Amino acid sequence: MALASKGYALQQRMYRKLWPKIVDDERDTFLRGIRPFVILGQLFGIFPLYGITGNDPDRYRLKWFSLRVVLNLTVIVTALVQTYYEYIRLKLIGINAKNVSGLIFFIDACLINVLFLNLATKWRSVAAKWEEVDETFNKPPYQLQGWSLRKRLCVTSFVLVFLAAVEHCLSIVNNVHNQLVEIHYCNWTVTNYFQHYALRRFANVYLNFPYHSLSAIFFTYISSALTIYWNYQDIFIIMISIGLATRFQQINNYLKILSDGVLIPAEDFWVRVRTNYVSVCELLDDVDRVISWTMLISCATNLYYICLQTLHVTKKLANTVEDAYYWYSLVFLIARTVIVFLSAAHIHDCAKKPLDIIMKIPNVGWCIELERFSTQLKSEKVALSGMGFFSLTRQLLFSMAGTIVTYELVMLKFDQESESKGNIPLCTPFVRF
């Protein structure tokens, strides 16, 4: 009995000691919600931030002399080398509307990596501000209806990462299938299928360097990493948009009690609401400053690849596997782009929603602070932007749809004019590429 009593007392002491940490880990904050996604990206060299597994944003650091940064720079340098050799290869075989996509892919992936490396140098101050805002919105009177923020972020990122992985696997299956068809058609005898795949897949490199199985594995990893970057930036923007829109929505939920115009709050009520609203707007401004280039590159990349994949599916494809890959890729790309725009536009919609509620308040309920809040809601445009060139609202999505049609017509014309260039015939030996 005494032993059991001592054991219970020890358990209680440990529980009290660990309780603050347990409570801290269960707090519904944005930084905890994106943590698994950030760690996944670091496995492929992107966003090499230290301290992300802890609960204190002040400990976030970019350590230049560290393994994560070495991995990051290794991917960048390798991608730049591949960019150069892909350019040389295109000079030899010629450029058409489709084969130039490889060169654009390498350049785009390098830009994304560099942008996230730059973001890692600035993320600590943004994270500290975000943690401060979350502290306010994790307490009454703000209520979050439905799923917690962390659950929304985790489910969204998991689903999109899974769909992106399926697309990448289909791309590999398509490449392997086309090579097997070529081997059968050309009646080649292949003793090492992985070597054959690597030589054809990474022809831009192996035209200049001798083949080695380890280098083939390394370039396969780099290829996967660069593909992930393209999806990573879009998913990151979506998660940021969900995080910001959720906090604006919590303000709207709090103000719903005033929507019938019966309850008339005092001026201190509006002081508190406007202060919290401004804190989220300031956080939005801080985030926009550090990711605006990423927003611009994301929109440009998605615009180009939607046009490219549409160009592929409008042509008669070689086989069912190729047909399945290009259609899946196009549908997923369009869906992901629409989600990026709608989630970012949801910030603007939620930020303007309080104005509809305020307009229902009777004249006797108006005060100086409410007048200031109303003026702010009418005058300020609260939205993420792409380097100030555009703001991500619902109207921009329709404008982009029109732009896609225009650029698709341009690419179709370029494809027709360059149809005889840059196509490598079947059975062409590797050394003659």
Protein Blocks (a to p, Z undefined) as FASTA:
>chain_A
ZZmmmmmmmmmmmmmmmmmmmmmmmpccfklmmmmmmmmmmmnopaiaghklpmbfklgc
cdfbafklmmmmmmmmmmmmmmmmmmmmmmmnopafklmmmmmmmmmmmmmmmmmmmmmm
mmmmmmmmmmmmmmmmmpcfbdcehjdfklmmmmmmmmmmmmmmmmmmmmmmmmmmmmmm
mmmmnopacfblmlmmmmmmmmmmmmmbccdfklmmmmmmmmmmmmmmmmmmmmmmmmmm
mmmmmmmmmmmmmmmmmmnomaccdfklmmmmmmmmmmmmmmmmmmmmmmmmmmmmmmmm
mmmmmmmmmmmmmpccfblmlmmmmmmmmmmmmmmmmmmmmmmmmmmmmmmmmmmmmmmp
cfklgcfklmmmmmmmmmpccdddeehlaccdfklmmmmmmmmmmmmmmmmmmmmmmmmg
oiacehiafklZZ
